């Protein structure tokens, strides 16, 4: 813990030396552990206390301190539904090939982004993401079973 605080202090000093502005209030200190620690250390940057947080967003992945990925799945599903409904409005009269290509280039990357980091092996999560793909299959090919690779 002392090593991390020492690193934060060196970062603050480096920023001052190089005339860089650092906004410590934009930082969070999440703790990814299930251990019961009584004396939690406080971290500070440029003499400003970094608040503790139960979750954070890093490169578009919502990480929770208890390593629950429900927030990430919900966020991904909402974002994919928005993209899917957008394509459905635009391509009402498009052919199946155009609809399929649009899905694979606009919606599918949203569903696949960051899946390596969170546990997609749980049925509820697979079903939530699979519903988006099923709806697109109905829209593009008028079938429930597309010949696309499954999300699992």
Secondary structure, DSSP 8 states (H G I E B T S, - for coil): -HHHHHHHHHHHHHHHHTT----GGG--EE----S--SS---EEETTEEE-EESEEEETTEEEETT---HHHHHHHHHHHHHHHHHHHHHTTT--HHHHHHHIIIIIHHHHHTTTTTS-TTSHHHHHHHHHHHHHHHHHHHSSS--SS----
